[in-house]
Amino acid sequence: MTNEAVLVQDLEYRQLEVTMADGASGTDIEQYTILKLSDPNTGAASSADGDLFLGILAVENVGGDGQTRYAVYRGGVWDIKDSGAGVTAGDMVKIAGANTIATADDDQIEKHSEVVGMALQTGAASEVIEVLVGNSV
């Protein structure tokens, strides 16, 4: 058949497979760490405001074990800590640092690349809130 669609990855469970560096022994990245995107389709632990959201690591990345392909969650409702400014229910949120979020501004929402998801509750500074994660929000 010519020009048929080819299934590359089944996202029925809203997981994506990405490449991650196999760091030295002792450089583990914990399960459920928020990941940032770098090219090509490579994940690393989020670390700063402005990181592009890739997903949430589904299993621990153990440094030095030789594994470089990992499943990443791209949906669901997650408890995530606010970076310190507080968030209002309904706000789109972005990465603000290592495993923290903040309210996304209009430019980030328009580009959608930094958006983690939508806050499902209002939270005070540094509070853990529920976030509907995913780019389909």
Buried (B, 14 or more C-beta within 10 A) or exposed (E): EEEEEEEEEEEEEBBBEBEBBBBEEEEBBEEBBBBBBBEEEBBBBBEEBEBBBBBBBBEBBBBEEEEEEBBBBBBBEBEBBBBEEBBEEEBBBBBBBBBBBBBBEEEBBEEEBBBBBBBBEBBEEEEEBBBBBBEEB
